[in-house]
Amino acid sequence: MRLDKFVAKSTALNKQDVLTALSTHQVAVNGQPVTDPAFQVHENNNVTLNQQTLMPRPFRYVLMHKPSNMICSNIDEAYPSAFNLLTPDNEVAHIKTPKKLNVDELHIAGRLDADTTGLILITDDGRWTYNITLPNNGCKKVYRVGLSKLFKPELVAQFEQGIQLQGESQLTLPANIEIVNLKEVLLTITEGKFHQVKRMFSAVGNRVTSLHREQVGEVTLDIEVGKWRYLTPFEIDCFEK
């Protein structure tokens, strides 16, 4: 792990405070001052801040029901960031988190477009995210897709074999389609290419009018829009390889 991230995870310091502590020789690794934020620290290293040994807090794993017109970014851009919803008032739990989460080191494991709603997973565990997003791991993502035109049942086989996306040299990995009605389907994919779902239906002459993610791996969306909760130990472990 990078030294600046280790210090951030072990203290209440924000990103700028961590950089200041490093540049002023307040941080040492195995007794030697280190100023490089990208310095790699390992489990057996002793990291201190002002001679006090640091112990990183546990990783955080969060499920959120993302509304439309919010972006999966740590900061507001053209649309407000979904991280604005990580407040105690929006938490679904018997014991509320006492204050708004520090999002500096959090990220989203598999982003959604601004106009796409549904399940997003938020964490500070990069290895865990890798297990979710790497296509070879086969982590399924289930989307409820609204369409502008009637879906032709004979296209099911084409999705199962792979779709040729514009600008791509290879077919998409096999996908599963369940027809809800002729203008709504459930699509299960294991990849996360840029605008993949929209491009898949565009490639077969249709257009996505609404997109909602209902499931990632074994984790299903079970909270109201705009709310969030911590994952259970079972949900966290189901992504481990």
N, C-alpha and C positions, 0 to 999 in steps of 0.2 A: 504494500500500500504506500502511496505517496505520503511523505512526512507531513505536508500541510493538511491532508485529509485526516491523518492519524490524530494530529493535535486538535483539529476541529471536532472529531468524534469523541475526544477525551475531555473536552472542556466546553465552557459556554461561550468561547470566543467566536466572533464572526470571522469571515474570510480576511478582512483587512487587518483585524487584530492579530490573527495568526501570522500573517506576513510581517507585521511589525515585530512580533516576538522573535521570529526567525532572523530578521535582519539585524536585530540588536543583541544577538547571541544569547537569548534566554532559553533556547531549546538545545538539548544535547542528546546524542544517541550513543549509548555505551560510554558515557563520560566525556565525549568529544562534541564541542559545539558544532552545529550544522546550520547553514544558512540557506541551503538550496531547497526550495519547496518541493521539488520533484524527487528528492532523495528517497530511495526505496527502503522501507523498514519492514522487518519480518517479525514473526511471532516471538522469536527468542531475543529480540533487541530490547534494551532498557531505554525508554524515551523519557526524558525529564523536562519539566518547565520550571525554571527558577529552582532547580535541584529537587523538585517534587516529582516523583514517579507518576506517569500518566497511565491510566487504564481505560481503553476505549469502551464506550457503552455498547450494548447489544445493537445489532442491525435492526432496522425498522422495516416493517412490511405492511402496506396499507392497500385496501381496496376502496375505490371511489366510484360513484355513479356520476359520470361526467355529463353535464348539460350541453345543449347545443350552444354555439357561439362562444365557446371558450377554447383556448389553445393549450396543448400539452407542452408548455414551456415554463421555465422557472421564473420568467418575467413577463409582464404585460407587453403585448406588441399591438398588432391591428385589433386583436380581441384580448380580453382579460385572461390571465393565466388561471388554469384550474387549481393551482396551488393556493389561490386566494380562499378556496373553500376549506382548507385544512385548519379550521378553527374549532375550539371546544364546542361551540354551539351546533356545529354540523356533524359532530362525532356521534355514531350510533353505538352506545356502550352504557353499561350500568355505572361505571366510574369514569367521569369525564377527564380528559387530558387537561391539566391545569392552565395551559397557555398554548397559543398558536405554535405549531411546530416550526422549528428552524429549517427552512427549505434549502439552505445553501448547498448541502451535499446530497440532497434527494434528487432522484430522477425517475422518469416514467419508463417502465419496462414494456415497450411497444406502444407508440403514440397513436392517437386518433386525430383525424382532421378536425378543424374547427366546427364543421357542420355535422360531424358524427357524434352520436351519443353512446352512453353505456359504460361498460366496465373498463377501468384502467387500474393498473397495479403500480404502486409507488414504493420506492425502496432506496436504500443507500448501499445495498449489497450488489456490487457489480458482477460477481461470479453467479449469483442467483439469476440476475437479469440475462446473462449469457445463456443459461439453460433454457430460458423462455424464448429468446429471440433467434437462436441459431436454428436455421431450417432443418439441419440434419437431426436435430433432437426430436422433431415431429410433434412439437407442442401445438395442440389444436386451438384454433380461435373460431368461435361460432358467431356469425353475424345474421341479424334479421334484416333482409334487404327489400326495400320497396322499389318497384320498377315502373317506368313510364309506359311500357308496352306489355302485352300478355307474354308470359314466359312459355316457350315452346317445350313441352316435355321431352321431345327428342334431343334437346340440348344437354340433358342430364349426362349422357354418355361422354359428351365432349368435355364437360367439366371434370369428369372422373379420369379422363385420359390426359388432360392438361390443355390450357388455353395459350395460344400464341399472342402475346401482348405486343403492341406496336413498340418498336425500338429494342426488343429483347431477342436474343439469339436462341434461347431455349424456351420450351414450353413451361408453364407453371407446373408445380408439383400437383399430383392428383388431388382434387377437391371433391367434397360430398355436397349434394344438393337435396334438400327436402322441400317439396312444393307445399306451401301453406295454402295459397290460392294462386290464381294465374298472374297476379301482380305482386305477390309476396313470397319470398323463399327464405329458407334457412341455409346459409352457406358455411361450410366448415373448411378452413384452410390451415396449412401448417407453415406458411411463409409470411412475410411482411414486407413485400415490395412496395415501392412508392405508389400510393393511390391504387393498390392492387385490386381491391374489390370493384371499384368503379371502372378500372381499365378492363377487367375480365368481362364485365357485362357490355361495355362499349365494343369489345372485340366481337361479340355475337349480335351486334345490332340493337342493343337495348341501352337504357340509361337509368342509373340509380337515382331515385328521388328521395330516399331516406335510408339511413344506415345506422344500425344500432348493434353494438357488441354485447352479447349475452353471456359469453363464457370464455375463459382462457384456461387450458388444461382441465383440471377437475374443479376449478373455482368458478362458481356461478354468481350472477348478480342478484343480490337478495335485499337491497336497500333502496330507499327512495332517491330520486334524482337530487343531486347536489349534496348528498350525504356521504360519509366515509366511515370506515371502521378498520381496526387492526385485523390482520389475518389470523386464523387459528393455527396452532402448531401443525395440524394435519395439512392444512392448505399450504403452509410454507414448505413442508417436507415433500409434497407431491411433485415439486419441480426439481428435486435433487436427482442427480444422475450418478 
